[in-house]
Amino acid sequence: MARRKTDLLTEVELEFMKALWEIGQGTVRDVFRALESDTPRAYTSVATVLKVLEAKGYVTSAKEDRTLVYRAIVARDAYESRSLRQISKSLFGGTPQAMVARLVEDEDLTDDMIREIRAIIDERIARDES
């Protein structure tokens, strides 16, 4: 039985999900090749993490010939939205404006980045007003 998908993925699990989102679906070998990491991994480790992701309800597998083919059942944008809501709730008291304020106050943001954020917000306001 798959667990509820309420927990954030670990760093390694997220790396695997990104690889799977990128390739769409694939065998252990396909995911192994798609992983962009400086960390060397064994084929069996890749298989183990994919089984963990399946147990957590993030991926599913189907047997094709004698090989399992994995595909994500949680879309990337859905995971990103859920993660941001959890971070907002746990770190910022459930107030997205506090989270955005912290992001905008970050000194590493360039003026161009701030202009892009403003454009995104302006676009959302315009869409909501129409």
Backbone as ProteinMPNN parsed JSONL, in Angstrom:
{"seq_chain_A": "MARRKTDLLTEVELEFMKALWEIGQGTVRDVFRALESDTPRAYTSVATVLKVLEAKGYVTSAKEDRTLVYRAIVARDAYESRSLRQISKSLFGGTPQAMVARLVEDEDLTDDMIREIRAIIDERIARDES", "coords_chain_A": {"N_chain_A": [[0.84, -1.171, 0.0], [0.629, 2.173, -0.903], [2.165, 4.968, 0.634], [0.896, 8.098, 1.955], [1.423, 11.015, 0.02], [2.722, 13.233, 1.439], [5.063, 13.985, 2.566], [8.127, 15.771, 2.139], [10.463, 15.084, -0.425], [13.608, 13.406, -0.048], [16.909, 14.727, -0.631], [18.296, 13.037, -2.416], [16.183, 11.438, -3.398], [14.697, 13.425, -4.677], [16.488, 14.154, -6.682], [16.412, 11.827, -8.241], [13.723, 11.866, -9.0], [13.698, 14.203, -10.546], [15.279, 13.361, -12.683], [13.643, 11.346, -13.702], [11.336, 12.839, -14.348], [12.433, 14.317, -16.383], [13.094, 12.418, -18.389], [10.683, 11.198, -18.774], [9.728, 8.42, -18.725], [11.232, 5.315, -17.754], [13.614, 2.596, -17.595], [15.523, 1.108, -14.894], [18.15, 1.302, -15.758], [17.902, 3.401, -17.64], [17.232, 5.562, -15.972], [19.48, 5.564, -14.369], [21.417, 6.379, -16.25], [20.403, 8.914, -16.805], [20.745, 10.383, -14.504], [22.206, 13.22, -13.241], [24.926, 13.647, -11.686], [27.611, 14.18, -9.448], [28.132, 12.223, -7.807], [29.052, 8.962, -7.778], [27.044, 6.135, -8.504], [25.773, 2.921, -7.775], [24.206, 0.527, -9.877], [22.369, -1.089, -8.539], [21.74, 0.53, -6.38], [20.32, 2.576, -7.6], [18.083, 1.139, -8.447], [17.041, 0.478, -5.933], [16.357, 3.011, -4.822], [14.377, 3.811, -6.64], [12.443, 1.875, -6.068], [11.81, 2.642, -3.473], [10.699, 5.171, -3.979], [8.483, 4.312, -5.378], [7.12, 2.915, -3.376], [6.487, 5.045, -1.746], [4.623, 6.271, -3.272], [5.167, 7.982, -5.382], [6.103, 7.169, -7.857], [5.321, 4.767, -10.402], [5.456, 1.4, -11.591], [5.733, -0.726, -14.445], [5.774, -3.895, -15.903], [7.627, -4.602, -18.703], [8.335, -6.792, -21.143], [10.903, -8.388, -19.635], [11.602, -6.43, -17.93], [11.314, -3.762, -15.586], [9.572, -0.764, -16.057], [9.663, 2.504, -15.114], [7.607, 5.281, -14.165], [6.782, 8.639, -13.371], [4.153, 9.395, -11.144], [3.401, 11.567, -9.889], [3.224, 14.788, -10.861], [5.729, 17.175, -11.793], [5.161, 19.968, -11.377], [3.022, 19.761, -9.599], [4.265, 18.588, -7.389], [6.106, 20.627, -6.781], [4.342, 22.734, -6.081], [3.026, 21.608, -3.841], [5.216, 21.267, -2.144], [6.084, 23.908, -1.739], [3.834, 24.912, -0.392], [4.007, 23.382, 1.955], [6.485, 24.258, 2.971], [5.91, 26.956, 3.313], [3.957, 26.735, 5.288], [5.364, 25.433, 7.408], [7.717, 26.96, 7.876], [7.031, 29.647, 7.633], [4.699, 30.221, 8.968], [2.425, 29.672, 7.496], [1.947, 31.805, 5.864], [2.168, 32.968, 2.773], [3.098, 35.431, 1.869], [5.082, 36.16, 3.68], [7.015, 34.3, 3.063], [7.612, 35.017, 0.409], [8.531, 37.603, 0.881], [10.891, 37.06, 2.322], [12.348, 35.793, 0.323], [12.606, 37.891, -1.57], [14.055, 39.703, -0.09], [16.497, 38.531, -0.053], [19.886, 38.929, -0.495], [21.285, 37.956, -2.645], [19.786, 38.15, -4.912], [19.579, 39.53, -8.105], [19.098, 42.718, -9.745], [17.828, 42.227, -12.171], [16.631, 39.753, -11.656], [14.777, 40.495, -9.699], [13.154, 42.22, -11.209], [12.061, 40.336, -12.959], [10.583, 38.772, -11.156], [8.745, 40.697, -10.319], [7.416, 41.102, -12.774], [6.168, 38.632, -13.081], [4.4, 38.68, -10.906], [2.883, 40.941, -11.588], [1.701, 39.979, -13.933], [0.103, 37.932, -12.891], [-1.672, 39.45, -11.327], [-2.961, 40.955, -13.306], [-4.191, 38.87, -14.727], [-5.939, 37.886, -12.775], [-7.626, 40.039, -12.477], [-9.009, 40.153, -14.807]], "CA_chain_A": [[0.0, 0.0, 0.0], [1.432, 3.386, -1.016], [1.983, 5.949, 1.695], [0.428, 9.409, 1.495], [2.503, 11.824, -0.539], [2.737, 14.502, 2.149], [6.423, 14.303, 2.979], [9.056, 16.247, 1.129], [11.435, 14.087, -0.838], [14.986, 13.654, 0.347], [17.709, 15.286, -1.728], [18.567, 11.961, -3.381], [14.921, 11.094, -4.044], [14.352, 14.513, -5.586], [17.382, 14.024, -7.835], [15.878, 10.745, -9.057], [12.465, 12.33, -9.591], [14.033, 15.137, -11.621], [15.733, 12.56, -13.818], [12.476, 10.664, -14.263], [10.513, 13.863, -14.998], [13.138, 14.724, -17.61], [13.019, 11.388, -19.441], [9.294, 10.761, -18.915], [9.655, 7.082, -18.138], [12.427, 4.569, -18.1], [14.084, 1.474, -16.794], [16.561, 1.464, -13.931], [19.316, 1.71, -16.548], [17.614, 4.722, -18.214], [17.335, 6.542, -14.885], [20.904, 5.558, -14.019], [22.096, 7.228, -17.241], [19.86, 10.275, -16.775], [21.144, 11.078, -13.286], [23.322, 14.153, -13.376], [25.457, 13.721, -10.34], [29.032, 13.943, -9.243], [28.185, 11.077, -6.917], [28.891, 7.692, -8.489], [26.041, 5.268, -7.9], [25.669, 1.557, -8.293], [22.94, 0.18, -10.526], [21.459, -1.609, -7.517], [21.285, 1.671, -5.57], [19.286, 3.252, -8.391], [16.901, 0.281, -8.349], [16.512, 0.598, -4.569], [15.694, 4.318, -4.647], [13.142, 3.78, -7.426], [11.468, 1.079, -5.307], [11.383, 3.485, -2.35], [9.792, 6.17, -4.545], [7.234, 3.621, -5.695], [6.451, 2.644, -2.1], [5.981, 6.327, -1.248], [3.525, 6.709, -4.131], [5.603, 9.004, -6.331], [6.289, 6.549, -9.165], [4.718, 3.457, -10.605], [6.237, 0.603, -12.534], [5.019, -1.738, -15.216], [6.72, -4.843, -16.488], [7.663, -4.71, -20.154], [9.206, -7.947, -21.329], [11.356, -8.819, -18.304], [12.175, -5.239, -17.299], [10.379, -2.786, -15.035], [9.658, 0.594, -16.583], [9.144, 3.421, -14.098], [7.164, 6.61, -14.584], [6.295, 9.453, -12.258], [2.705, 9.589, -11.069], [3.246, 12.909, -9.338], [3.803, 15.745, -11.799], [6.71, 18.078, -11.194], [4.529, 21.187, -10.88], [2.218, 19.407, -8.423], [5.192, 18.417, -6.273], [6.633, 21.95, -6.433], [3.286, 23.467, -5.368], [2.833, 20.996, -2.519], [6.414, 21.542, -1.342], [6.054, 25.317, -1.334], [2.807, 25.062, 0.646], [4.539, 22.816, 3.202], [7.527, 25.165, 3.469], [5.214, 28.152, 3.789], [3.284, 26.398, 6.547], [6.277, 25.075, 8.486], [8.717, 27.992, 8.16], [6.52, 31.017, 7.573], [3.405, 30.305, 9.618], [1.338, 29.56, 6.534], [1.725, 33.07, 5.154], [3.021, 33.014, 1.589], [3.722, 36.747, 1.726], [6.318, 36.145, 4.47], [7.977, 33.514, 2.292], [8.032, 35.846, -0.732], [9.331, 38.7, 1.429], [12.219, 36.517, 2.628], [12.998, 35.57, -0.964], [12.934, 39.171, -2.194], [15.083, 40.349, 0.725], [17.753, 37.821, -0.252], [20.855, 39.812, -1.128], [21.829, 37.337, -3.851], [18.935, 38.457, -6.061], [20.027, 40.663, -8.929], [18.007, 43.607, -10.167], [17.095, 41.538, -13.233], [15.783, 38.731, -11.03], [13.671, 41.199, -9.039], [12.254, 42.669, -12.28], [11.34, 39.158, -13.439], [9.595, 38.442, -10.118], [7.7, 41.727, -10.417], [6.642, 40.833, -13.99], [5.329, 37.465, -12.795], [3.333, 39.134, -10.015], [2.013, 41.817, -12.384], [0.931, 39.115, -14.837], [-0.907, 37.242, -12.072], [-2.669, 40.451, -10.953], [-3.73, 41.258, -14.505], [-5.022, 37.698, -15.028], [-7.006, 37.797, -11.769], [-8.552, 41.174, -12.65], [-9.802, 40.025, -16.048]], "C_chain_A": [[0.89, 1.239, 0.0], [1.119, 4.331, 0.137], [1.443, 7.246, 1.105], [1.612, 10.246, 1.061], [2.539, 13.203, 0.129], [4.138, 14.92, 2.551], [7.219, 14.863, 1.809], [10.021, 15.122, 0.805], [12.8, 14.427, -0.263], [15.724, 14.222, -0.86], [17.971, 14.244, -2.813], [17.287, 11.584, -4.121], [14.509, 12.162, -5.045], [15.229, 14.478, -6.84], [16.871, 12.939, -8.792], [14.583, 11.172, -9.735], [12.736, 13.314, -10.726], [14.485, 14.393, -12.868], [14.544, 11.891, -14.494], [11.533, 11.659, -14.945], [11.132, 14.267, -16.343], [12.962, 13.691, -18.721], [11.594, 10.876, -19.657], [9.028, 9.414, -18.289], [10.919, 6.346, -18.518], [12.709, 3.422, -17.157], [15.095, 1.981, -15.769], [17.789, 1.985, -14.687], [19.12, 3.105, -17.155], [17.766, 5.82, -17.16], [18.789, 6.676, -14.456], [21.685, 6.485, -14.958], [21.666, 8.692, -17.142], [20.297, 11.068, -15.545], [22.366, 11.949, -13.558], [23.887, 14.376, -11.992], [26.959, 13.492, -10.352], [29.234, 12.714, -8.356], [28.017, 9.799, -7.725], [27.904, 6.798, -7.745], [26.084, 3.898, -8.556], [24.277, 1.363, -8.898], [21.925, -0.277, -9.483], [20.931, -0.499, -6.607], [20.179, 2.432, -6.287], [17.992, 2.454, -8.309], [16.244, 0.418, -6.974], [15.768, 1.912, -4.376], [14.395, 4.36, -5.446], [12.066, 2.964, -6.712], [10.944, 1.864, -4.106], [10.39, 4.54, -2.847], [8.445, 5.553, -4.922], [6.445, 3.341, -4.414], [5.841, 3.915, -1.51], [4.855, 6.883, -2.123], [3.891, 7.794, -5.124], [5.8, 8.462, -7.744], [5.52, 5.239, -9.208], [5.591, 2.702, -11.589], [5.326, -0.387, -13.231], [6.066, -2.628, -15.869], [6.543, -4.848, -18.007], [8.744, -5.723, -20.49], [9.618, -8.43, -19.938], [11.891, -7.651, -17.488], [11.076, -4.343, -16.748], [10.642, -1.425, -15.661], [8.944, 1.493, -15.577], [8.668, 4.71, -14.743], [6.616, 7.335, -13.359], [4.774, 9.499, -12.298], [2.374, 10.892, -10.358], [3.964, 13.852, -10.302], [4.732, 16.701, -11.067], [6.049, 19.327, -10.616], [3.654, 20.926, -9.659], [3.11, 19.233, -7.202], [5.755, 19.764, -5.822], [5.604, 22.746, -5.635], [3.093, 22.936, -3.956], [4.012, 21.308, -1.603], [6.422, 22.978, -0.852], [4.997, 25.561, -0.258], [3.313, 24.535, 1.981], [5.605, 23.728, 3.804], [6.897, 26.429, 4.025], [4.58, 27.888, 5.156], [4.291, 26.192, 7.676], [7.264, 26.182, 8.848], [8.144, 29.399, 8.304], [5.099, 31.148, 8.11], [2.229, 30.274, 8.657], [1.033, 30.845, 5.791], [2.689, 33.174, 3.97], [3.725, 34.362, 1.424], [5.018, 36.845, 2.538], [7.403, 35.373, 3.724], [8.502, 34.33, 1.112], [8.895, 37.003, -0.241], [10.748, 38.235, 1.737], [13.004, 36.308, 1.338], [13.463, 36.89, -1.576], [14.022, 39.901, -1.409], [16.454, 39.694, 0.576], [18.721, 38.691, -1.049], [21.464, 39.231, -2.403], [20.982, 37.606, -5.09], [19.495, 39.669, -6.806], [18.826, 41.54, -9.258], [17.174, 42.955, -11.262], [16.159, 40.474, -12.663], [14.566, 39.383, -10.379], [12.672, 41.702, -10.079], [11.432, 41.492, -12.821], [10.262, 38.734, -12.442], [8.437, 39.428, -10.181], [6.812, 41.467, -11.634], [5.703, 39.65, -13.775], [4.145, 37.87, -11.923], [2.357, 40.029, -10.771], [1.126, 41.017, -13.33], [-0.194, 38.397, -14.093], [-2.025, 38.223, -11.691], [-3.564, 40.75, -12.139], [-4.679, 40.098, -14.849], [-6.183, 37.593, -14.06], [-8.049, 38.905, -11.937], [-9.41, 41.031, -13.897], [-10.872, 38.968, -15.951]], "O_chain_A": [[1.806, 1.344, 0.816], [-0.03, 4.473, 0.556], [1.524, 7.465, -0.103], [2.681, 10.188, 1.669], [2.401, 14.223, -0.545], [4.375, 16.091, 2.847], [7.017, 14.485, 0.655], [10.353, 14.307, 1.666], [13.11, 15.594, -0.02], [15.211, 14.197, -1.978], [17.875, 14.548, -4.002], [17.303, 11.428, -5.342], [14.028, 11.847, -6.134], [14.746, 14.747, -7.94], [16.896, 13.119, -10.01], [14.367, 10.874, -10.909], [12.071, 13.261, -11.76], [14.113, 14.759, -13.984], [14.452, 11.873, -15.722], [10.987, 11.358, -16.007], [10.419, 14.524, -17.313], [12.709, 14.053, -19.87], [11.337, 10.182, -20.641], [8.179, 9.294, -17.405], [11.596, 6.704, -19.482], [12.125, 3.302, -16.081], [15.471, 3.153, -15.785], [18.388, 2.987, -14.297], [20.056, 3.903, -17.184], [18.352, 6.87, -17.422], [19.269, 7.782, -14.208], [22.512, 7.278, -14.509], [22.468, 9.598, -17.369], [20.225, 12.297, -15.546], [23.401, 11.483, -14.034], [23.384, 15.196, -11.224], [27.493, 12.723, -11.151], [30.353, 12.232, -8.181], [26.953, 9.569, -8.299], [27.925, 6.714, -6.517], [26.393, 3.758, -9.739], [23.303, 1.976, -8.461], [20.756, 0.105, -9.54], [19.804, -0.579, -6.12], [19.217, 2.879, -5.663], [16.92, 3.029, -8.121], [15.018, 0.467, -6.875], [14.666, 1.926, -3.827], [13.401, 4.902, -4.963], [10.892, 3.33, -6.752], [9.766, 1.762, -3.763], [9.362, 4.777, -2.213], [7.401, 6.194, -4.799], [5.226, 3.516, -4.386], [4.802, 3.864, -0.851], [4.208, 7.862, -1.751], [3.006, 8.462, -5.658], [5.68, 9.205, -8.718], [5.126, 4.689, -8.179], [6.37, 3.3, -12.331], [4.307, -0.823, -12.696], [7.108, -2.158, -16.324], [5.445, -5.07, -18.519], [9.916, -5.535, -20.164], [8.766, -8.838, -19.149], [12.557, -7.853, -16.472], [10.027, -4.184, -17.373], [11.788, -0.991, -15.779], [7.781, 1.272, -15.237], [9.236, 5.176, -15.73], [6.064, 6.724, -12.444], [4.18, 9.627, -13.368], [1.208, 11.27, -10.241], [5.168, 13.724, -10.527], [4.547, 16.995, -9.886], [6.344, 19.71, -9.484], [3.555, 21.778, -8.776], [2.763, 19.675, -6.107], [5.871, 20.019, -4.623], [5.945, 23.364, -4.626], [3.007, 23.702, -2.997], [3.824, 21.581, -0.417], [6.729, 23.241, 0.31], [5.229, 26.323, 0.68], [3.086, 25.153, 3.021], [5.624, 23.945, 5.015], [7.298, 26.919, 5.081], [4.661, 28.719, 6.061], [4.104, 26.712, 8.776], [7.615, 26.328, 10.019], [8.704, 30.238, 9.011], [4.378, 32.078, 7.749], [1.156, 30.791, 8.968], [-0.016, 30.968, 5.16], [3.879, 33.435, 4.148], [4.834, 34.419, 0.893], [5.95, 37.538, 2.129], [8.573, 35.752, 3.755], [9.704, 34.333, 0.845], [9.888, 37.347, -0.882], [11.709, 38.947, 1.441], [14.194, 36.616, 1.275], [14.595, 36.99, -2.048], [14.821, 40.635, -1.99], [17.459, 40.243, 1.029], [18.401, 39.135, -2.152], [22.098, 39.96, -3.165], [21.416, 37.32, -6.206], [19.835, 40.689, -6.206], [17.679, 41.138, -9.066], [15.953, 43.107, -11.287], [15.031, 40.315, -13.13], [13.45, 38.877, -10.497], [11.464, 41.621, -9.857], [10.244, 41.641, -13.105], [9.153, 38.377, -12.839], [7.275, 39.029, -10.104], [5.591, 41.595, -11.545], [4.564, 39.671, -14.241], [3.016, 37.45, -12.173], [1.143, 39.896, -10.617], [-0.051, 41.332, -13.509], [-1.307, 38.272, -14.605], [-3.2, 37.86, -11.73], [-4.787, 40.795, -12.002], [-5.831, 40.323, -15.219], [-7.295, 37.25, -14.462], [-9.213, 38.727, -11.581], [-10.427, 41.711, -14.032], [-11.612, 38.749, -16.91]]}, "name": "protein", "num_of_chains": 1, "seq": "MARRKTDLLTEVELEFMKALWEIGQGTVRDVFRALESDTPRAYTSVATVLKVLEAKGYVTSAKEDRTLVYRAIVARDAYESRSLRQISKSLFGGTPQAMVARLVEDEDLTDDMIREIRAIIDERIARDES"}
